[in-house]
Amino acid sequence: METRDSLYAACIDRLQPFINNYFTKGHTWRLGNVKMEQVYQRMEPIKRGTPELWKFVEFVIEDGNKKGYFSSETKTL
């Protein structure tokens, strides 16, 4: 993600599975006990590379959280 093109490609690569997760009611997020913070971290390149999409990403994450799509459990090693 060192060039504008590679950052853009990384953003688009992250967007499709993100949208799929949301529209399947967090199916793979739930299977993997994914926390909301992990999704924010994974989607961070969109904030830098395509800020026009960032508001959409934030909305989806927050709405998914309200709908219970993310794990709230604390994992210990």
Helices and strands as residue ranges (DSSP letters): H 4-23, H 27-31, H 36-49, H 51-66
